Amino acid sequence: MTLANHIDLTTAQDITPEGSDYETVRRVIEMLTLDYRDQPPLESIAEKLGQSPTQLQKTFTRWAGLSPKAFLQAVTLDHAKRLLGQEGLPLLEASFELGLSGPGRLHDLFVTHEAMSPGEWKAKGCGLTIRYGFHPSPFGQALVMVTDRGLAGLGFCDFGEEQACYQDMASRWPMAQFVEDHAAIAPYLRRIFDPACWQAEQPLRVVLIGTDFQVRVWQNLLTIPMGKAVTYSNIAQKIGQPTASRAVGAAVGRNPISFVVPCHRALGKSGALTGYHWGLTRKRAMLGWEAGKVG
């Protein structure tokens, strides 16, 4: 269902002009539709309306069927498709036209994700078929793992270390069936590493397999723009657990989809690079590669 159809359906079936909720939702939709280039955060919208961010989030989500942030992303994506498709603008130019910080942020909108249920995670991959293969990448040998639902794993190693890398990744889902299948991973390779393939019409689907806390951390990583970095404490604040910086660091380290879910953009409290599961040299290479794409 397109954004326009969703809004029409919501307006026709759910929103009535009675009470203050209708006026609140109408004004939020108007602000997000007209001011999408400013990418207004929930807090600034709430302040303009004289409401608390928490209450505004609940009201809008109840009436519109999606959060203000999700609505803004959908509006932005609609405009991105027009600029890239109908008007043929280059990726960088389209990014700034949309009010985004650069092509990395635009790329993040084109990575769609879903999380497996807690039950599926607790089953440790039982009944799941994961197809995998190694392939050269800008950051060494890349181990790509996919399921029928999308990209589930992305790890890295140097030549000669493939077996250890495979065992590391496979141990995360010990009950899954693993099948080496280069044909299955081939469509994902260029989509991951070639910016020319980061297109709105073909979003890269990823599947997050972890605990509820880990998934929340990984989802937050997806909001960090390319060329930017945040600390573990920043992430802990954003997921509503400000004292959980150490647990956030552990979840970042267990991210199964490196680079695409950009755990390399997470830093220690002092801003130091700290550790990286696939090696600090590789983390520096990723940050440098991204800086070159944004710059």
C-alpha positions in Angstrom: 0.0 0.0 0.0 1.4 3.4 -0.9 1.7 6.2 1.6 -1.0 8.2 -0.2 -3.4 5.2 -0.1 -2.6 4.6 3.6 -3.3 8.2 4.5 -6.6 8.3 2.5 -7.7 5.1 4.2 -6.8 6.3 7.6 -8.5 9.6 7.1 -11.7 8.1 5.8 -12.0 5.3 8.3 -10.5 6.5 11.6 -10.1 10.3 11.9 -13.2 12.3 12.6 -13.3 16.1 13.1 -14.5 15.6 16.7 -12.2 16.4 19.6 -8.7 17.7 19.9 -7.0 14.5 18.7 -8.2 15.1 15.1 -6.7 18.6 15.1 -3.4 17.3 16.6 -3.0 14.6 14.0 -4.0 17.0 11.2 -1.4 19.6 12.2 1.3 16.9 12.6 0.6 15.5 9.1 0.6 19.1 7.7 4.0 19.9 9.4 5.6 16.7 8.3 4.3 17.0 4.7 5.3 20.6 4.3 8.5 20.7 6.4 10.0 17.3 5.5 13.2 18.9 4.2 13.9 20.1 7.8 13.5 16.4 9.0 11.8 17.8 12.2 12.3 15.6 15.3 9.4 14.6 17.5 10.5 16.9 20.3 10.3 20.1 18.1 6.9 19.1 16.8 5.6 18.5 20.3 6.9 21.8 21.5 5.1 23.7 18.7 1.9 21.9 19.6 2.3 22.4 23.4 2.3 18.7 24.1 4.7 16.2 25.5 6.6 14.0 23.0 5.4 10.8 24.6 1.7 11.8 24.4 2.0 13.1 20.9 3.7 9.9 19.8 0.8 7.8 21.3 -1.9 10.0 19.9 -0.5 10.1 16.4 0.3 6.4 16.3 -3.2 5.5 17.5 -4.9 7.6 14.9 -2.6 7.3 11.9 -1.5 3.7 12.3 2.3 4.6 12.3 4.6 6.8 14.3 5.5 10.4 13.3 9.0 9.2 12.5 7.7 6.4 10.3 5.4 8.9 8.6 8.2 11.3 8.0 10.4 8.5 6.5 7.6 7.5 4.2 7.1 11.1 3.0 10.8 11.4 2.5 11.0 8.1 0.6 8.1 9.2 -1.7 10.0 12.3 -2.6 13.2 10.4 -3.0 11.6 8.1 -5.5 10.4 11.1 -7.5 13.8 12.9 -7.4 15.8 9.8 -8.3 13.4 8.2 -10.7 11.3 10.8 -12.5 13.8 13.7 -12.3 16.9 11.6 -12.4 18.9 13.5 -9.8 22.3 12.1 -8.7 22.2 10.4 -5.2 24.2 13.1 -3.4 22.1 16.0 -4.9 18.8 14.2 -4.1 20.0 13.6 -0.5 20.6 17.3 0.2 17.3 18.2 -1.7 15.5 16.0 0.8 17.1 17.7 3.8 19.3 14.6 4.6 22.9 14.8 5.8 24.2 12.9 2.8 23.8 9.8 0.7 24.5 7.5 3.7 21.3 8.8 5.4 19.3 8.3 2.2 20.8 4.8 1.9 19.6 4.0 5.4 16.0 4.7 4.4 16.3 2.2 1.6 17.4 -0.6 4.0 14.2 -2.1 5.2 14.3 -4.5 8.2 12.2 -6.8 10.2 13.0 -8.7 13.4 12.4 -12.4 14.0 10.0 -13.1 17.0 11.5 -13.8 20.4 10.4 -17.4 19.9 12.2 -17.7 16.7 15.4 -16.3 18.3 15.1 -18.7 21.2 14.9 -21.6 18.8 18.5 -20.6 17.8 17.7 -21.0 14.1 15.8 -24.3 14.4 13.9 -24.8 11.1 15.8 -22.0 9.4 17.8 -22.5 6.3 20.7 -20.0 5.9 22.5 -19.8 2.6 26.0 -18.4 2.6 29.2 -17.7 0.6 32.4 -15.8 0.7 33.3 -13.0 -1.7 36.0 -10.3 -2.0 34.8 -6.9 -0.7 36.4 -3.5 0.0 37.1 -4.7 3.5 38.5 -8.2 2.9 36.7 -11.4 2.4 32.9 -10.9 3.1 30.8 -13.8 4.5 27.2 -13.1 3.3 24.4 -15.1 4.9 20.8 -14.9 3.6 17.4 -16.4 4.4 14.2 -16.4 2.4 13.3 -13.2 4.3 16.5 -11.3 3.5 20.1 -10.6 4.6 20.7 -12.2 8.0 24.5 -12.1 8.4 27.5 -10.2 7.1 31.0 -10.9 8.5 34.6 -10.1 7.4 37.9 -11.8 7.5 41.3 -11.9 5.8 42.2 -14.5 3.2 42.9 -17.9 4.9 40.6 -17.1 7.9 37.4 -18.1 6.2 36.7 -21.2 8.3 37.1 -19.3 11.6 34.8 -16.5 10.3 32.2 -19.1 9.2 32.2 -20.8 12.6 31.9 -17.5 14.4 28.8 -16.6 12.4 27.2 -20.1 12.3 27.6 -20.4 16.1 25.0 -17.6 16.6 22.3 -19.9 15.2 23.5 -23.4 16.1 20.2 -25.2 15.2 20.0 -23.7 11.7 20.8 -25.5 8.5 23.6 -23.9 6.5 24.0 -24.4 2.8 26.8 -22.9 0.8 25.1 -21.2 -2.2 26.9 -18.5 -4.1 24.0 -18.0 -6.5 21.8 -17.1 -3.5 24.1 -14.5 -2.2 25.1 -13.0 -5.5 22.1 -10.5 -5.7 23.1 -9.1 -2.3 26.8 -8.4 -3.0 26.5 -5.3 -5.3 23.5 -4.1 -3.3 25.7 -4.0 -0.2 28.9 -2.5 -1.5 28.0 -0.5 -4.6 26.4 2.9 -3.9 25.0 3.0 -7.4 22.8 0.1 -6.4 21.4 1.9 -3.3 18.0 2.6 -4.9 14.6 3.5 -3.5 12.7 1.1 -5.8 14.7 -1.9 -4.5 15.2 -1.6 -0.8 17.7 -4.1 0.7 15.8 -6.3 3.2 17.6 -7.4 6.3 16.4 -9.8 9.0 17.5 -9.1 12.6 17.9 -12.2 14.7 18.6 -11.5 18.4 17.1 -10.7 21.8 14.6 -7.8 22.1 17.3 -5.6 23.6 19.8 -6.4 20.9 17.3 -5.7 18.1 16.5 -2.3 19.6 20.2 -1.4 19.7 20.7 -2.6 16.1 17.6 -0.7 14.9 19.1 2.4 16.5 22.4 1.8 14.6 20.4 2.0 11.4 19.5 5.7 12.2 23.2 6.8 12.3 24.0 8.7 9.1 27.0 7.7 7.0 29.9 9.9 7.9 28.7 10.3 11.5 29.3 8.4 14.7 27.7 8.2 18.1 28.7 6.8 21.5 27.3 3.8 23.3 25.9 6.1 25.9 24.1 8.1 23.1 22.4 4.9 22.0 21.5 3.9 25.5 19.8 7.2 26.0 17.9 6.8 22.7 16.5 3.4 23.6 15.4 4.6 26.9 18.0 2.8 29.1 20.5 5.5 29.9 22.5 3.4 32.4 22.9 0.5 30.0 26.0 1.7 28.0 27.9 -1.5 28.7 25.1 -3.7 27.6 24.7 -1.5 24.5 28.4 -2.1 23.8 27.9 -5.8 24.1 24.9 -5.7 21.7 26.9 -3.7 19.2 29.6 -6.3 19.3 27.1 -9.1 18.6 25.6 -7.3 15.6 25.4 -10.1 12.9 25.0 -7.8 9.9 28.2 -5.7 10.0 28.5 -2.6 7.8 24.8 -2.7 6.6 23.7 -2.3 10.3 26.6 0.1 10.9 28.0 -0.9 14.3 31.3 0.6 13.1 29.8 4.0 13.7 29.5 3.4 17.4 32.3 4.7 19.6 33.3 4.6 23.3 32.4 7.3 25.8 35.6 9.3 25.1 35.0 9.1 21.3 37.7 6.4 20.9 37.1 3.7 18.3 37.2 1.0 21.0 36.9 -2.6 19.8 35.4 -4.0 16.7 34.4 -7.6 16.2 36.2 -7.9 12.9 39.2 -5.8 13.9 40.0 -2.1 14.4 41.8 -1.8 11.1 38.7 -2.9 9.3 36.6 -0.4 11.3 38.9 2.4 10.4 38.7 1.3 6.7 34.9 1.4 6.8 34.8 4.9 8.4 37.3 6.1 5.8 35.5 4.6 2.9 32.3 6.2 4.0 34.0 9.6 4.6 35.1 9.4 1.0 31.6 8.7 -0.3 30.1 11.6 1.7 32.8 14.1 1.0 
